[in-house]
Amino acid sequence: RRVLKEKHHGPLADLTGGLYRGYGITLMREIPFAVIQFPLYERAKVWIGDWQGTPATPVQAAACGSVSGGIAAAATTPLDVVKTRLMLGVDRAGVPYKNAVDVLQRVVTQEGSVTLLSGIQPRVMWISIGGFVFFGAYEGFRSLLAPVLG
């Protein structure tokens, strides 16, 4: 209930309250993440296939997904920090953030640019694990269903 009573700006602000705060910046983080991760994943599978002379196995593809996810996570960590701060709504002193640019400027000037890499280690770790599971399951089921689906 408290989230719905929060104030934010936007076309549906009266209806959604604070429920969708940070939606735009979340998209601005996820799009670059996907643009980095998926091409790296596909290219790594090709490299492995070329190197061994046969297509990558599901486990090898899972490893490709893990590495590509970790690289994408590291590269987009500054966007994740900005997203998180924007979704929190206020800084440590309780001063509200206006937008993503305001968050970025204030973090860099008040805390230093290294703050934009806060949480990089756990983010890379859990996304790498998730990439292994997700892409491994995808490739595993794809190889199981290939004879049936043609």
C-alpha positions as CSV (number, residue, x, y, z in Angstrom):
1,R,0.0,0.0,0.0
2,R,2.8,2.4,0.8
3,V,4.3,1.9,-2.7
4,L,1.0,2.8,-4.3
5,K,0.8,6.0,-2.2
6,E,4.3,7.2,-3.2
7,K,4.4,10.1,-5.6
8,H,6.2,10.0,-8.9
9,H,5.7,11.7,-12.3
10,G,4.4,10.2,-15.4
11,P,1.2,9.5,-17.4
12,L,-0.1,6.9,-15.0
13,A,1.2,8.4,-11.7
14,D,-2.2,8.8,-10.1
15,L,-3.0,5.1,-10.8
16,T,0.3,3.4,-10.1
17,G,1.9,5.6,-7.4
18,G,5.5,4.5,-7.0
19,L,5.0,1.0,-8.4
20,Y,6.8,1.7,-11.7
21,R,9.5,4.1,-10.5
22,G,12.6,3.4,-12.5
23,Y,11.0,1.5,-15.3
24,G,12.6,3.7,-18.0
25,I,16.1,3.4,-16.5
26,T,15.6,-0.4,-16.1
27,L,15.0,-0.6,-19.9
28,M,18.1,1.6,-20.4
29,R,20.1,-1.0,-18.4
30,E,18.6,-4.1,-19.9
31,I,18.9,-3.1,-23.6
32,P,22.7,-2.6,-23.5
33,F,23.0,-5.7,-21.3
34,A,21.2,-7.8,-24.0
35,V,23.1,-6.1,-26.8
36,I,26.4,-7.2,-25.1
37,Q,25.4,-10.6,-23.8
38,F,23.6,-12.3,-26.8
39,P,26.2,-11.5,-29.5
40,L,29.0,-12.6,-27.2
41,Y,27.2,-15.8,-26.4
42,E,26.5,-16.7,-30.0
43,R,30.1,-15.8,-31.1
44,A,31.6,-17.9,-28.2
45,K,29.6,-20.9,-29.3
46,V,30.9,-20.5,-32.9
47,W,34.5,-20.2,-31.6
48,I,34.1,-23.4,-29.6
49,G,32.5,-25.2,-32.5
50,D,35.3,-24.0,-34.9
51,W,38.0,-25.0,-32.4
52,Q,36.7,-28.5,-31.8
53,G,35.2,-29.2,-35.2
54,T,31.7,-29.9,-33.9
55,P,28.9,-27.6,-32.5
56,A,29.2,-26.6,-28.9
57,T,27.5,-29.0,-26.4
58,P,24.8,-27.7,-24.0
59,V,27.4,-27.6,-21.2
60,Q,29.8,-25.7,-23.4
61,A,27.0,-23.3,-24.4
62,A,26.1,-22.9,-20.7
63,A,29.7,-21.8,-20.1
64,C,29.5,-19.4,-23.0
65,G,26.3,-18.0,-21.5
66,S,28.0,-17.7,-18.1
67,V,31.0,-15.8,-19.4
68,S,29.0,-13.5,-21.7
69,G,26.6,-12.7,-18.9
70,G,29.4,-11.9,-16.6
71,I,31.0,-9.5,-19.1
72,A,27.6,-7.8,-19.8
73,A,26.9,-7.5,-16.1
74,A,30.3,-5.8,-15.5
75,A,29.8,-3.5,-18.4
76,T,26.3,-2.4,-17.3
77,T,27.0,-2.1,-13.6
78,P,27.1,1.7,-13.7
79,L,23.6,1.7,-15.2
80,D,22.5,-0.7,-12.5
81,V,23.8,1.7,-9.8
82,V,22.0,4.6,-11.4
83,K,18.8,2.5,-11.7
84,T,18.9,1.5,-8.1
85,R,19.5,5.0,-6.8
86,L,16.7,6.3,-8.9
87,M,14.3,3.6,-7.7
88,L,15.3,4.5,-4.1
89,G,14.2,8.0,-4.9
90,V,16.4,9.9,-2.4
91,D,20.1,10.2,-1.6
92,R,21.6,9.5,1.9
93,A,20.6,13.0,3.1
94,G,17.0,12.5,1.9
95,V,17.3,14.8,-1.1
96,P,15.1,13.5,-3.9
97,Y,16.7,12.6,-7.2
98,K,15.1,14.3,-10.3
99,N,16.2,11.9,-13.0
100,A,18.9,9.5,-14.2
101,V,21.2,12.4,-15.2
102,D,20.8,14.0,-11.7
103,V,21.6,10.6,-10.1
104,L,24.7,10.2,-12.2
105,Q,26.0,13.7,-11.6
106,R,25.4,13.6,-7.9
107,V,27.0,10.1,-7.5
108,V,30.1,11.2,-9.4
109,T,30.5,14.6,-7.7
110,Q,29.6,13.5,-4.1
111,E,30.9,10.0,-3.9
112,G,33.4,9.6,-6.8
113,S,33.1,7.7,-10.1
114,V,34.3,4.5,-8.5
115,T,30.9,4.4,-6.7
116,L,29.4,3.5,-10.1
117,L,31.0,0.1,-9.8
118,S,29.4,-0.6,-6.5
119,G,28.3,-4.2,-6.3
120,I,30.1,-5.3,-9.4
121,Q,31.4,-8.5,-7.8
122,P,28.1,-10.0,-6.6
123,R,26.3,-8.8,-9.8
124,V,28.8,-10.5,-12.1
125,M,28.7,-13.6,-9.9
126,W,24.9,-14.1,-9.8
127,I,24.4,-13.2,-13.5
128,S,27.2,-15.6,-14.5
129,I,25.5,-18.4,-12.5
130,G,22.2,-17.4,-14.0
131,G,23.6,-17.4,-17.5
132,F,25.0,-20.9,-17.0
133,V,21.7,-22.2,-15.8
134,F,19.5,-20.3,-18.4
135,F,21.6,-21.0,-21.5
136,G,22.5,-24.5,-20.4
137,A,18.8,-25.3,-19.9
138,Y,17.9,-23.6,-23.2
139,E,20.5,-25.5,-25.2
140,G,19.8,-28.8,-23.4
141,F,16.1,-28.7,-24.2
142,R,16.8,-27.5,-27.7
143,S,19.0,-30.5,-28.3
144,L,16.4,-32.8,-26.8
145,L,13.6,-31.4,-28.9
146,A,15.6,-31.0,-32.2
147,P,14.7,-34.6,-33.4
148,V,11.0,-34.0,-32.7
149,L,10.8,-30.5,-34.1
150,G,13.1,-31.1,-37.0
